[in-house]
């Protein structure tokens, strides 16, 4: 039986999840929706912003509202790969080497300030993010399902940081910013935290099984052939632009497709439209693109170029597909 039969029910559940998280993250409905979109896409999220805007709080609110297991690591230069993946040690009683789980063995892995640890430790996440497993001393260990990495980094924290390599950036489905709250929202934050932490009021809305059901349903969201072409044309355009030195990979095409399916799912639709593609392109593509030196000198941003590509790429008809 098709999982699309439960689309409306599961979509409503995810919207209730969004409302629950917004008890803690005030006035940032889009950021919350995008985080949930990544979760039901089976993807990972990089949140880049200035300190104190609620990056880690957003991640923790998601894990609590979904009743998923969660582990948080504050990355520093002395964090080792084995802290993340685990290690084997000799058990004298059994006379065998036994695997000791690392922090990665969880549903939601929060990598705080991921760019403050060494490249060697950063690379410990590559296999986990792509294949949902880790290999220690030649033995492969599967990660819990669902599994999601939510990494944070401070936008202006360049001192003592190690920029993420392109291969790792490409493994993040979306890159988000939260931004400063407006005046009224910041006042609400003060009111809500005067006597308690709103995170304590978050209650579980769904289970791991519900999230898995959402992930499977998202995969069945219908895609017209013209939409496939539209996705590829957008991504391909990043590889031929004169101001782009490194364009988006085929993994970006897959990410854009899946994110658009999740976007449709969140709206309760069983098909995606060009509007879904356009909306998700602004979150899926920027962190996968590197600009030329000439573009930087001319103060041209990735966002400018993506907007230009979207404008130049003709979308197909966006009506309901039969």
C-alpha positions in Angstrom: 0.0 0.0 0.0 1.3 3.4 -0.9 2.5 5.6 2.0 0.8 8.5 0.3 -2.5 7.4 1.9 -1.2 8.9 5.1 0.1 12.1 3.5 -2.4 14.6 5.0 -2.1 13.1 8.5 1.7 13.0 8.5 1.9 16.5 7.0 -0.4 17.8 9.8 1.8 16.1 12.3 4.9 17.9 11.0 3.1 21.2 11.2 2.2 20.5 14.8 5.9 19.7 15.3 6.8 23.1 13.8 4.4 24.8 16.2 5.9 23.0 19.2 9.4 24.1 18.3 8.3 27.7 17.8 7.5 27.8 21.5 11.2 28.1 21.9 12.4 29.7 18.6 10.3 32.8 18.4 9.5 34.5 15.1 11.6 32.1 13.0 9.0 30.1 11.3 10.9 29.6 8.1 14.1 28.4 9.8 12.0 25.9 11.8 10.2 24.7 8.6 13.5 24.2 6.8 15.0 22.2 9.7 12.0 19.9 9.6 12.2 19.7 5.8 15.8 18.5 6.1 14.7 15.9 8.8 12.0 14.3 6.6 14.3 14.5 3.6 16.8 12.3 5.5 19.4 15.1 5.2 21.7 17.2 7.4 21.7 20.9 8.1 24.5 23.5 8.6 23.4 26.5 10.6 25.7 29.5 10.2 25.0 32.7 12.1 26.4 35.1 14.7 26.6 33.9 18.3 23.5 33.9 20.5 20.8 33.7 17.8 19.5 30.3 18.9 21.3 27.8 16.6 21.9 25.1 19.2 18.6 25.8 20.9 16.8 25.2 17.6 18.5 21.8 17.2 17.8 20.8 20.8 14.1 21.8 20.5 13.8 19.6 17.4 15.3 16.5 19.2 13.0 17.0 22.2 9.8 17.6 20.2 10.5 14.4 18.2 11.5 12.3 21.1 14.6 11.3 19.2 17.9 10.5 21.0 20.3 13.4 20.9 24.0 14.0 21.6 25.8 17.3 21.5 29.5 17.9 21.0 31.2 21.2 21.5 33.9 21.0 18.9 37.4 22.3 19.9 40.8 21.5 18.5 41.4 18.7 21.1 38.3 16.7 20.1 39.5 13.5 18.4 38.0 11.3 15.7 37.5 8.4 18.1 35.4 10.6 20.3 33.0 10.8 17.4 33.1 7.4 15.8 34.0 5.3 18.8 36.9 2.9 19.3 37.8 -0.7 20.1 39.5 -1.7 23.3 40.7 -5.0 24.7 38.5 -6.7 27.3 40.8 -8.8 29.4 37.9 -10.8 30.8 36.6 -12.0 27.4 40.1 -11.8 25.8 38.5 -9.9 22.9 38.5 -6.5 21.4 35.2 -4.8 21.9 33.7 -1.7 20.2 32.9 1.3 22.4 30.3 3.5 20.8 31.2 7.1 19.9 28.9 10.1 20.3 27.7 9.7 16.7 25.5 6.7 17.8 22.4 8.8 18.2 19.4 10.0 16.1 20.3 13.7 16.2 24.0 14.6 16.4 24.6 18.3 17.2 28.0 19.4 16.1 28.5 22.8 17.8 31.0 25.1 16.2 32.1 22.3 13.8 34.7 24.6 12.2 36.7 24.9 15.5 37.9 21.3 15.4 40.7 19.9 13.2 40.1 18.6 9.6 40.9 15.1 10.8 38.1 15.2 13.3 35.8 16.9 10.8 36.4 14.0 8.4 35.2 11.5 10.9 31.7 12.7 10.0 32.0 12.1 6.3 31.1 8.4 6.2 28.3 8.9 8.8 26.7 11.7 6.9 26.7 9.9 3.5 26.3 6.3 4.4 24.7 6.4 7.8 27.4 4.1 9.3 30.9 4.3 10.7 33.9 2.0 10.2 36.2 1.4 13.2 39.2 -0.9 12.8 37.8 -2.4 9.7 34.4 -3.2 11.2 31.3 -1.3 10.0 28.6 -0.2 12.5 25.2 1.1 11.4 23.8 4.3 12.9 20.3 4.6 14.4 17.4 5.4 12.1 16.6 8.2 11.6 20.0 9.9 11.7 20.6 13.6 11.3 23.6 15.9 11.8 22.9 19.5 12.8 26.1 21.5 12.6 26.6 25.1 13.7 29.3 27.6 13.1 29.6 31.3 13.9 29.7 33.5 10.8 32.4 35.7 12.1 34.4 33.2 14.1 37.4 33.0 11.8 40.1 33.1 14.5 41.2 29.5 15.3 38.8 27.9 12.8 39.2 25.3 10.1 36.9 25.9 7.2 34.9 22.9 6.1 36.2 21.2 2.9 34.0 21.1 -0.2 33.3 17.4 0.2 31.8 17.9 3.6 29.8 21.0 2.7 28.3 19.0 -0.1 26.9 16.5 2.4 24.7 19.1 4.1 21.3 19.1 2.4 20.6 22.7 3.5 22.4 25.7 4.9 20.4 28.0 7.2 20.8 31.3 8.9 18.5 32.3 11.8 19.2 36.0 12.0 18.4 38.5 14.7 14.8 38.7 15.9 12.8 41.9 15.4 11.9 44.2 18.3 8.6 42.5 19.3 10.0 38.9 19.0 13.0 39.8 21.1 10.7 41.2 23.8 8.8 37.9 23.7 12.0 36.1 24.2 12.7 38.1 27.3 9.2 37.5 28.7 9.4 33.8 28.0 12.8 33.4 29.7 12.2 35.7 32.7 11.4 32.8 35.1 12.1 29.6 33.1 13.6 28.1 30.0 10.9 27.5 27.2 12.8 24.4 26.2 11.5 22.8 29.3 8.0 23.2 28.1 8.6 21.4 24.8 6.7 18.1 24.7 7.2 15.2 22.2 4.8 15.5 19.2 6.0 12.4 17.3 8.2 9.4 17.5 11.1 8.0 15.4 8.6 5.7 13.6 6.6 8.8 12.6 9.7 10.4 11.2 10.6 7.3 9.3 7.1 7.2 7.9 7.4 10.8 6.8 10.8 10.1 5.1 9.3 7.1 3.1 6.2 9.2 2.2 8.4 12.1 0.9 10.1 9.7 -1.5 6.8 8.9 -3.2 5.9 12.6 -3.9 5.2 12.7 -7.6 7.7 14.5 -9.9 6.8 15.3 -13.5 9.6 14.7 -16.2 9.6 18.5 -16.9 10.5 19.1 -13.2 13.5 16.7 -13.4 14.7 18.7 -16.4 14.1 22.0 -14.5 16.2 20.8 -11.6 19.1 19.7 -13.8 19.1 22.9 -15.8 19.4 25.0 -12.7 22.2 22.9 -11.2 24.0 22.7 -14.5 23.9 26.4 -14.9 26.1 26.8 -11.8 28.8 24.8 -13.6 29.0 27.2 -16.5 28.6 30.6 -14.9 31.6 32.9 -15.5 31.7 34.0 -11.9 31.6 30.5 -10.4 34.9 28.5 -10.0 33.2 25.4 -8.6 29.6 24.6 -9.4 27.1 22.3 -7.8 27.5 18.5 -8.1 25.0 15.8 -9.0 24.5 15.4 -5.3 23.1 18.9 -5.3 20.5 17.9 -7.9 19.5 15.0 -5.7 19.3 17.2 -2.7 17.2 19.8 -4.5 14.8 17.1 -5.7 14.4 15.6 -2.3 14.1 19.0 -0.5 11.4 20.0 -3.0 9.5 16.8 -2.3 9.7 17.6 1.4 8.5 21.1 0.7 5.4 19.8 -1.1 4.9 17.3 1.7 4.9 20.1 4.3 2.2 21.8 2.3 0.1 18.6 2.1 0.6 18.0 -1.6 1.5 14.7 -3.3 3.4 16.5 -6.2 6.0 19.1 -6.5 5.9 22.4 -8.5 8.5 24.7 -9.9 7.8 27.0 -7.0 9.0 24.3 -4.6 12.3 24.1 -6.6 12.7 27.8 -6.6 12.1 28.0 -2.8 14.5 25.2 -1.9 17.3 26.3 -4.3 18.1 29.2 -2.0 18.9 26.8 0.8 20.3 23.8 -1.2 22.8 25.5 -3.5 24.7 28.4 -1.9 27.1 26.4 0.3 28.0 24.1 -2.7 29.2 27.0 -4.9 32.6 28.7 -4.9 33.0 32.1 -6.5 35.9 33.3 -8.6 38.2 36.0 -7.3 36.8 38.4 -9.8 33.3 37.9 -8.4 34.6 38.6 -4.9 36.4 41.8 -6.0 33.1 43.0 -7.7 31.2 42.1 -4.5 29.0 39.6 -6.3 27.4 37.1 -3.9 26.3 33.6 -4.4 22.8 34.7 -3.7 23.0 37.2 -6.5 24.1 34.5 -9.0 21.5 32.0 -7.9 18.8 34.6 -8.3 20.2 35.3 -11.8 20.2 31.6 -12.7 16.6 31.2 -11.4 15.5 34.1 -13.5 17.2 32.9 -16.6 15.9 29.3 -16.3 12.4 28.9 -17.7 10.2 27.0 -15.3 7.8 24.3 -16.7 4.0 24.6 -16.2 3.3 24.4 -12.4 -0.2 23.0 -12.5 -1.2 19.8 -10.7 0.3 16.8 -12.4 -1.9 14.0 -13.3 
